[in-house]
Amino acid sequence: MGKIGVAVIVSSWVIAISILVNRIVPQPYMDEIFHIPQAQQYCKGNFRSWDPMITTPPGLYIVSLAHVASLFPGLFSMKVGASFSDACSSSILRSSNGVLAVFCSILVHGILTHLRPSLSDRKVTLRTIVLALYPLHWFFTFLYYTDVASLTAVLASYLMSLKKKYFLSSLVGALAVLIRQTNIIWVFFIACTGVLDCILIQQKDSAVLTESSPSQGKDAFSVSSQDVEKGSNLRKRRISNQATTFSSPIHQTIASTAHSSGFSHEVLEIISRLWQFKWEVIASFWPYFMIMAAFITFVFWNGSIVLGAKEAHTVSPHFAQMMYFSLVSALFMTPVHFTIGRAAVLAQSFWKKNKMVSFFQLCTALIVGFLSVHFFSIAHPYLVADNRHYPFYLWRKVIKFHWSMKYLLVPLYVYSWISIFYILAKSQRKTWVLLYFLATAATLIPAPLIEFRYYTIPFFFLILHSHVDDDRSWLLMGVLYVAINIFTMYMFLYQPFSWVHETGVQRFIW
């Protein structure tokens, strides 16, 4: 089916559900009461206006302006809007996320094709459609939130990096930061993975092979297909002059690092090659460095990472977030992580090594988990007071069901992380897994509020790099996602309720 087929399928449900949502909930709801009026001010050309309750930069509103501008001639001819500002209605602004969701599915298809070139088009299409149904991403496609635009920009930046188009990747990365400032972490992650690919994977050029002597060629270019798959998982293709990673008068050659005997060996190898090719790295990745410098300057100037409502979004050491993320992500991949077969494989691989070392590692993980939930579990005022969000009920009915419950869940958190590490380690280098873990931690730990929306980007990086080859697992995940989406949308649209202390209709939301 390809990208066009994916776009058609995703568009079909985006259009249908958008019409339904706009018919039943025509007025801004929840965070939309801040985002939609702010975007409408931009539509009027009032770029100096700013709502102090908005915490994110204006990237979403800028994208929406371009979206409305593309639709305005048609809207004007149909007399839907007499002016540009009139065209910026709630439904039109929401539709910008619908368009971005379709574009996001195309990006996911491209990334999967690039990472897994051996997959058939049918398999790639299946995986793409399932990921487009991911509940946190799917639900906010129909509201004017920053989540869909944020994910789309990050994935676009990542795809450009995979294609060695680092300048374009950095430009899109800058847009991602303008949409949500925590995306600076994922831009940095993308830059780091790009550097790893460049210094560890030799792009084999036939011209270099011809010029090299047989013995030199054998030493420099003996790269097994397994090494390439584990190192970069990039689509195999002929390298043109534009795709050559480092161009210089003398073609530098970097042999692909073999599957190292240990993590320390891999780190030392990376440091050595990074120093050897430091000038080439700087020449290719300087735009990312500029984005980092600009962001650090902004934080010092602003006094905080958030723009508005700073008192409610102070940086806090919320280490328990990592526990919640592991379990939520593993549950959204239940057919992969929570099976008897997977538990048996994990137990076998865990004890196959040095039993004392494995026991020590398990005890350390459990201790860290217990300390995280005991000392670094935060009950944000928004979490305990707002019964419109599902985390409110999970917090009260599960975690706070009994004082011991948060400790009883720790083994489940640890199991989820072990399973996640296991599946990633099968296809990624240890340094890649470490970078992913650190990026996820840097994104989630400072956030005091439990919002499953924050898990979307790390979840997508996780599942895109988890080589799940079983179509049955993907189909089961698709069924799970559809069931969750039907439930959450039904609750949102058809089960409204009221607060005694406040007028208006309230609705359940993620």
C-alpha positions as CSV (number, residue, x, y, z in Angstrom):
1,M,0.0,0.0,0.0
2,G,2.8,2.4,0.8
3,K,2.7,5.9,2.1
4,I,-0.3,6.9,0.0
5,G,-2.3,4.0,1.4
6,V,-1.3,4.8,5.0
7,A,-2.3,8.5,4.4
8,V,-5.7,7.5,3.0
9,I,-6.5,5.1,5.9
10,V,-5.4,7.5,8.6
11,S,-7.3,10.4,6.9
12,S,-10.5,8.4,6.8
13,W,-10.8,8.1,10.6
14,V,-9.3,11.6,11.2
15,I,-12.0,13.2,9.1
16,A,-14.9,11.1,10.5
17,I,-14.0,11.5,14.2
18,S,-13.1,15.2,13.8
19,I,-16.6,15.9,12.4
20,L,-18.1,14.0,15.4
21,V,-15.9,15.8,18.0
22,N,-16.6,19.3,16.5
23,R,-20.3,18.6,16.4
24,I,-20.6,17.5,20.1
25,V,-17.8,19.6,21.6
26,P,-17.7,22.7,19.4
27,Q,-16.3,25.0,22.2
28,P,-12.7,24.9,23.4
29,Y,-12.2,22.4,26.2
30,M,-9.5,22.0,28.9
31,D,-6.2,23.4,27.7
32,E,-7.9,24.5,24.5
33,I,-9.3,27.5,26.4
34,F,-5.7,28.8,26.4
35,H,-4.4,27.5,23.1
36,I,-7.3,28.5,20.8
37,P,-7.7,32.1,21.9
38,Q,-3.9,32.5,21.7
39,A,-3.8,31.1,18.2
40,Q,-6.7,33.4,17.2
41,Q,-4.7,36.4,18.5
42,Y,-2.0,35.4,16.1
43,C,-4.6,35.1,13.3
44,K,-5.4,38.7,13.9
45,G,-1.8,39.7,13.6
46,N,-1.5,40.5,17.3
47,F,1.8,38.7,17.9
48,R,2.6,40.7,21.1
49,S,-0.3,39.2,22.9
50,W,0.5,36.3,25.2
51,D,-1.6,34.4,27.8
52,P,0.5,34.0,31.0
53,M,-1.1,30.6,31.7
54,I,0.5,29.1,28.5
55,T,3.7,27.1,29.4
56,T,4.8,26.2,25.8
57,P,6.3,28.3,23.0
58,P,4.2,29.5,20.1
59,G,5.4,26.9,17.6
60,L,1.9,25.3,17.3
61,Y,0.3,28.6,16.6
62,I,2.8,29.4,13.8
63,V,2.2,26.0,12.2
64,S,-1.6,26.7,12.5
65,L,-1.2,30.0,10.7
66,A,0.4,28.2,7.8
67,H,-2.4,25.7,7.9
68,V,-5.2,28.3,7.9
69,A,-3.4,30.3,5.2
70,S,-3.5,27.2,2.9
71,L,-7.2,26.8,3.6
72,F,-8.3,30.4,3.5
73,P,-8.8,30.8,-0.3
74,G,-11.2,27.9,-0.2
75,L,-12.9,29.0,3.0
76,F,-13.3,32.5,1.6
77,S,-14.8,31.3,-1.7
78,M,-17.3,29.2,0.3
79,K,-18.1,32.2,2.5
80,V,-17.1,30.3,5.6
81,G,-14.9,33.1,6.8
82,A,-15.1,36.7,5.7
83,S,-11.6,37.5,7.0
84,F,-8.5,35.5,7.9
85,S,-9.2,35.9,11.6
86,D,-12.7,34.6,11.1
87,A,-11.3,31.5,9.5
88,C,-9.4,30.6,12.7
89,S,-12.3,28.9,14.3
90,S,-12.0,26.1,16.9
91,S,-12.7,23.4,14.3
92,I,-10.2,24.8,11.7
93,L,-7.5,25.1,14.4
94,R,-8.2,21.5,15.5
95,S,-8.0,20.3,11.9
96,S,-4.3,21.4,11.8
97,N,-3.6,18.5,14.2
98,G,-5.6,16.2,12.0
99,V,-3.4,17.1,9.0
100,L,-0.3,16.7,11.2
101,A,-1.4,13.3,12.3
102,V,-1.6,12.1,8.7
103,F,1.8,13.5,8.0
104,C,3.1,11.9,11.2
105,S,1.9,8.5,9.9
106,I,3.9,9.1,6.7
107,L,7.0,9.9,8.7
108,V,6.6,6.7,10.8
109,H,6.3,4.7,7.5
110,G,9.5,6.3,6.3
111,I,11.4,5.7,9.6
112,L,10.3,2.0,9.7
113,T,11.3,1.6,6.0
114,H,14.7,3.2,6.8
115,L,15.3,1.2,10.0
116,R,14.0,-2.1,8.7
117,P,14.7,-2.4,5.0
118,S,14.1,-6.1,5.1
119,L,10.4,-5.6,6.0
120,S,7.9,-6.0,3.2
121,D,5.6,-3.0,2.4
122,R,2.7,-4.8,3.9
123,K,4.4,-5.3,7.2
124,V,5.5,-1.7,7.3
125,T,2.0,-0.5,6.5
126,L,0.6,-2.7,9.3
127,R,3.0,-1.3,11.9
128,T,2.4,2.3,10.8
129,I,-1.4,2.0,11.1
130,V,-1.1,0.4,14.5
131,L,1.2,3.2,15.7
132,A,-1.2,5.8,14.3
133,L,-3.8,4.3,16.6
134,Y,-1.6,4.7,19.7
135,P,-4.2,6.0,22.2
136,L,-2.3,9.0,23.5
137,H,-1.5,10.2,20.0
138,W,-4.8,9.3,18.5
139,F,-7.0,11.0,21.1
140,F,-5.2,14.4,20.9
141,T,-5.4,14.4,17.1
142,F,-8.9,15.8,17.5
143,L,-8.1,18.5,20.0
144,Y,-6.0,21.6,19.8
145,Y,-3.1,20.4,22.0
146,T,0.7,20.5,21.2
147,D,1.2,16.7,21.4
148,V,0.6,15.8,17.8
149,A,2.6,18.7,16.4
150,S,5.4,17.9,18.9
151,L,5.7,14.3,17.9
152,T,5.5,15.1,14.2
153,A,8.3,17.6,14.4
154,V,10.6,15.3,16.4
155,L,10.0,12.3,14.1
156,A,10.6,14.5,11.0
157,S,13.9,15.7,12.5
158,Y,14.8,12.1,13.2
159,L,14.0,10.9,9.7
160,M,16.1,13.7,8.2
161,S,19.0,12.7,10.5
162,L,18.7,9.0,9.4
163,K,19.0,10.3,5.8
164,K,22.1,12.2,6.7
165,K,20.4,15.5,6.1
166,Y,21.6,17.0,9.3
167,F,21.0,20.7,8.5
168,L,17.4,20.0,7.6
169,S,17.1,17.8,10.7
170,S,18.3,20.6,12.9
171,L,15.9,23.2,11.4
172,V,13.0,20.9,12.0
173,G,14.4,20.2,15.5
174,A,14.3,23.9,16.2
175,L,10.6,23.9,15.2
176,A,10.1,21.0,17.6
177,V,11.6,23.0,20.4
178,L,9.4,26.0,19.5
179,I,6.4,23.7,19.8
180,R,7.4,22.2,23.2
181,Q,10.6,23.1,24.9
182,T,11.3,19.7,26.4
183,N,11.9,18.5,22.8
184,I,15.4,20.0,23.2
185,I,16.2,16.7,24.8
186,W,15.1,14.7,21.8
187,V,16.9,17.0,19.4
188,F,20.1,16.4,21.5
189,F,19.3,12.6,21.4
190,I,18.9,12.7,17.6
191,A,22.2,14.6,17.3
192,C,24.0,12.0,19.5
193,T,22.6,9.1,17.5
194,G,23.6,10.8,14.3
195,V,27.1,11.2,15.6
196,L,27.3,7.6,16.7
197,D,26.2,6.5,13.2
198,C,28.8,8.7,11.6
199,I,31.8,7.6,13.6
200,L,30.9,3.9,13.9
201,I,29.5,3.0,10.6
202,Q,31.6,3.1,7.5
203,Q,29.8,4.2,4.4
204,K,31.3,1.9,1.8
205,D,32.1,3.8,-1.3
206,S,33.0,1.7,-4.4
207,A,35.6,4.3,-5.4
208,V,37.4,3.9,-2.1
209,L,37.3,0.1,-2.4
210,T,38.9,0.3,-5.9
211,E,41.7,2.6,-4.7
212,S,42.4,0.5,-1.6
213,S,44.7,-2.5,-1.8
214,P,43.2,-5.9,-1.2
215,S,44.7,-6.2,2.3
216,Q,43.7,-2.7,3.3
217,G,40.2,-3.3,1.9
218,K,39.8,-6.4,3.9
219,D,40.9,-4.8,7.1
220,A,38.9,-1.6,6.7
221,F,35.7,-2.8,5.2
222,S,35.0,-6.3,6.6
223,V,31.6,-5.5,8.0
224,S,29.1,-8.2,8.6
225,S,25.4,-7.7,8.0
226,Q,24.8,-8.4,11.6
227,D,27.1,-5.5,12.7
228,V,25.4,-3.1,10.4
229,E,22.0,-4.1,11.6
230,K,23.0,-3.8,15.3
231,G,24.9,-0.6,14.8
232,S,22.6,1.6,12.8
233,N,19.8,-0.4,11.2
234,L,19.9,2.0,8.3
235,R,18.5,1.2,4.8
236,K,21.2,-0.3,2.6
237,R,21.7,1.9,-0.4
238,R,24.4,3.1,-2.8
239,I,26.2,6.1,-1.4
240,S,26.3,9.2,-3.7
241,N,28.6,12.1,-3.1
242,Q,25.8,13.9,-1.3
243,A,25.2,11.0,1.1
244,T,28.9,10.6,2.1
245,T,29.1,11.4,5.7
246,F,32.5,13.1,5.7
247,S,34.0,14.5,2.6
248,S,37.7,15.4,2.6
249,P,40.6,15.2,0.2
250,I,41.6,11.9,1.6
251,H,38.6,9.6,2.1
252,Q,38.7,8.7,5.8
253,T,37.5,5.2,6.5
254,I,35.9,4.0,9.7
255,A,35.4,0.3,10.1
256,S,32.1,-0.6,11.7
257,T,32.7,-1.4,15.3
258,A,32.0,-5.1,15.9
259,H,29.6,-6.2,18.6
260,S,31.8,-5.3,21.5
261,S,32.6,-7.7,24.3
262,G,31.6,-5.1,26.9
263,F,30.0,-1.7,27.4
264,S,33.3,-0.1,28.5
265,H,35.0,-1.3,25.3
266,E,32.2,0.2,23.3
267,V,32.4,3.6,25.1
268,L,36.2,3.8,24.7
269,E,35.9,3.0,21.0
270,I,33.4,5.8,20.6
271,I,35.5,8.3,22.5
272,S,38.5,7.3,20.4
273,R,36.7,7.7,17.1
274,L,35.0,10.9,18.3
275,W,38.3,12.5,19.0
276,Q,39.8,11.2,15.7
277,F,37.0,12.7,13.7
278,K,36.2,15.7,15.9
279,W,36.5,18.3,13.1
280,E,34.3,16.3,10.8
281,V,31.7,15.9,13.5
282,I,31.7,19.6,14.2
283,A,31.4,20.4,10.5
284,S,28.3,18.1,10.2
285,F,26.5,18.8,13.5
286,W,27.2,22.5,14.3
287,P,23.5,23.4,13.7
288,Y,22.5,21.2,16.6
289,F,25.1,22.9,18.8
290,M,23.6,26.3,17.9
291,I,20.2,25.1,18.9
292,M,21.5,23.9,22.3
293,A,23.3,27.2,22.9
294,A,20.2,29.2,22.0
295,F,18.1,27.1,24.3
296,I,20.5,27.5,27.2
297,T,20.5,31.2,26.6
298,F,16.7,31.2,26.7
299,V,16.5,29.3,30.0
300,F,18.9,31.8,31.6
301,W,17.0,34.8,30.2
302,N,13.5,33.4,31.1
303,G,14.6,32.0,34.5
304,S,12.7,28.8,33.8
305,I,12.2,26.2,31.1
306,V,8.4,27.0,31.0
307,L,7.0,30.3,29.8
308,G,3.9,30.7,31.9
309,A,2.4,29.3,35.2
310,K,5.9,28.7,36.4
311,E,4.8,28.1,40.0
312,A,2.8,25.1,39.0
313,H,5.5,23.6,36.7
314,T,8.6,23.9,38.8
315,V,11.3,21.3,38.1
316,S,11.1,18.5,40.7
317,P,13.1,15.3,41.2
318,H,10.2,13.0,40.2
319,F,12.1,9.7,39.8
320,A,8.9,7.7,40.1
321,Q,8.0,8.9,36.6
322,M,10.5,6.5,35.2
323,M,8.7,3.7,37.0
324,Y,5.3,4.7,35.7
325,F,6.6,5.1,32.2
326,S,8.1,1.6,32.1
327,L,4.8,0.0,33.1
328,V,2.6,2.2,30.9
329,S,4.8,1.6,27.9
330,A,5.0,-2.1,28.5
331,L,1.2,-2.3,28.9
332,F,0.8,-0.6,25.6
333,M,3.0,-3.4,24.2
334,T,1.3,-6.1,26.2
335,P,1.5,-8.9,23.5
336,V,5.3,-8.3,23.5
337,H,6.2,-7.8,27.2
338,F,3.5,-9.6,29.2
339,T,3.5,-13.2,28.0
340,I,4.6,-16.4,29.6
341,G,7.1,-16.9,26.9
342,R,8.7,-13.5,27.4
343,A,8.9,-14.0,31.2
344,A,10.6,-17.4,30.6
345,V,13.1,-15.9,28.1
346,L,14.0,-13.0,30.5
347,A,14.5,-15.4,33.4
348,Q,16.7,-17.7,31.3
349,S,18.8,-14.9,29.9
350,F,19.1,-13.3,33.3
351,W,20.4,-16.3,35.1
352,K,22.5,-17.6,32.2
353,K,25.1,-15.1,33.1
354,N,27.0,-14.9,36.4
355,K,24.4,-15.7,39.0
356,M,26.0,-13.5,41.6
357,V,26.2,-10.5,39.3
358,S,22.7,-11.0,38.0
359,F,21.3,-11.3,41.6
360,F,23.2,-8.1,42.5
361,Q,21.8,-6.2,39.5
362,L,18.3,-7.3,40.3
363,C,18.6,-6.3,43.9
364,T,20.0,-2.9,42.9
365,A,17.1,-2.3,40.4
366,L,14.6,-3.2,43.1
367,I,16.2,-0.9,45.7
368,V,16.3,1.9,43.2
369,G,12.7,1.3,42.4
370,F,11.7,1.3,46.1
371,L,13.6,4.5,46.8
372,S,12.1,6.2,43.8
373,V,8.5,5.6,44.8
374,H,9.2,6.2,48.5
375,F,11.2,9.5,48.4
376,F,10.6,10.8,44.9
377,S,6.9,10.2,44.2
378,I,5.1,13.5,43.8
379,A,1.3,14.1,44.2
380,H,0.9,17.2,42.2
381,P,-2.1,19.4,43.2
382,Y,-3.5,19.1,39.7
383,L,-3.3,15.3,39.9
384,V,-5.2,14.9,43.1
385,A,-7.8,17.6,42.4
386,D,-8.8,17.2,38.8
387,N,-11.1,14.2,38.3
388,R,-11.4,14.8,34.6
389,H,-8.1,13.0,33.9
390,Y,-7.6,9.2,34.0
391,P,-4.3,9.5,36.1
392,F,-6.5,10.9,38.9
393,Y,-8.4,7.6,39.1
394,L,-5.2,5.5,38.7
395,W,-3.6,7.4,41.5
396,R,-6.5,7.2,43.9
397,K,-7.9,3.7,43.0
398,V,-4.6,1.9,42.4
399,I,-1.5,3.6,43.8
400,K,-3.3,5.0,46.9
401,F,-5.6,2.0,47.4
402,H,-3.3,1.0,50.3
403,W,-0.1,2.4,51.7
404,S,1.7,-0.7,50.5
405,M,0.4,-0.6,47.0
406,K,3.1,1.7,45.6
407,Y,5.8,-0.7,46.9
408,L,4.0,-3.8,45.6
409,L,4.1,-2.3,42.1
410,V,7.9,-1.9,42.1
411,P,8.7,-5.5,40.9
412,L,6.3,-4.9,38.0
413,Y,8.1,-1.6,37.2
414,V,11.5,-3.4,37.3
415,Y,10.2,-6.2,35.2
416,S,8.9,-3.7,32.6
417,W,12.3,-2.0,32.4
418,I,14.2,-5.3,32.1
419,S,11.9,-6.4,29.3
420,I,12.3,-3.0,27.5
421,F,16.1,-3.2,27.8
422,Y,16.1,-6.8,26.6
423,I,14.1,-6.1,23.4
424,L,16.2,-2.9,22.7
425,A,19.5,-4.7,23.3
426,K,18.7,-7.3,20.6
427,S,18.9,-4.7,17.9
428,Q,20.6,-1.6,19.3
429,R,24.1,-0.9,20.6
430,K,24.5,-0.5,24.4
431,T,25.4,3.2,24.0
432,W,22.2,3.8,22.0
433,V,20.1,2.1,24.8
434,L,21.9,4.3,27.4
435,L,21.3,7.4,25.4
436,Y,17.6,6.5,25.1
437,F,17.3,5.9,28.8
438,L,19.0,9.2,29.7
439,A,16.8,11.1,27.2
440,T,13.7,9.6,28.7
441,A,14.9,10.3,32.2
442,A,15.7,13.9,31.3
443,T,12.3,14.4,29.8
444,L,10.2,12.8,32.6
445,I,12.0,13.1,35.9
446,P,11.8,17.0,36.1
447,A,8.0,16.9,35.4
448,P,6.1,16.9,38.7
449,L,2.7,16.1,37.0
450,I,1.8,12.6,35.9
451,E,0.6,13.1,32.3
452,F,0.6,10.1,30.1
453,R,0.9,12.5,27.1
454,Y,4.5,13.1,28.2
455,Y,5.3,9.5,27.4
456,T,4.3,9.7,23.8
457,I,7.7,10.6,22.2
458,P,9.8,8.2,24.3
459,F,7.3,5.5,23.6
460,F,7.5,6.0,19.8
461,F,11.3,5.8,19.9
462,L,11.0,2.7,22.0
463,I,8.6,0.8,19.7
464,L,10.2,2.0,16.5
465,H,13.5,0.5,17.6
466,S,12.0,-2.7,19.1
467,H,12.3,-5.3,16.4
468,V,9.0,-7.0,16.9
469,D,8.7,-9.3,13.9
470,D,5.6,-11.1,15.0
471,D,2.6,-9.8,13.0
472,R,0.3,-11.4,15.6
473,S,1.7,-9.1,18.3
474,W,1.1,-6.1,16.1
475,L,-2.5,-7.1,15.3
476,L,-3.2,-7.7,19.0
477,M,-1.7,-4.3,19.8
478,G,-3.9,-2.8,17.1
479,V,-7.0,-4.4,18.6
480,L,-6.0,-3.1,22.1
481,Y,-5.5,0.4,20.8
482,V,-8.9,0.4,19.0
483,A,-10.7,-0.8,22.1
484,I,-9.0,1.9,24.3
485,N,-9.7,4.6,21.7
486,I,-13.4,3.6,21.5
487,F,-13.7,3.7,25.3
488,T,-11.9,7.0,25.8
489,M,-13.7,8.8,22.9
490,Y,-17.1,7.4,24.1
491,M,-16.4,8.7,27.7
492,F,-15.3,12.0,26.3
493,L,-18.2,12.6,24.0
494,Y,-21.2,10.8,25.7
495,Q,-20.4,10.7,29.4
496,P,-20.2,14.4,30.4
497,F,-20.6,15.4,34.1
498,S,-20.9,18.6,36.1
499,W,-19.1,20.1,39.1
500,V,-21.1,21.6,42.0
501,H,-18.6,24.4,42.5
502,E,-18.3,25.3,38.8
503,T,-20.7,25.8,35.9
504,G,-20.2,24.1,32.6
505,V,-19.9,20.6,31.3
506,Q,-16.9,18.5,32.2
507,R,-15.5,15.6,30.2
508,F,-13.1,12.7,30.8
509,I,-9.8,13.1,29.1
510,W,-6.3,11.6,29.1
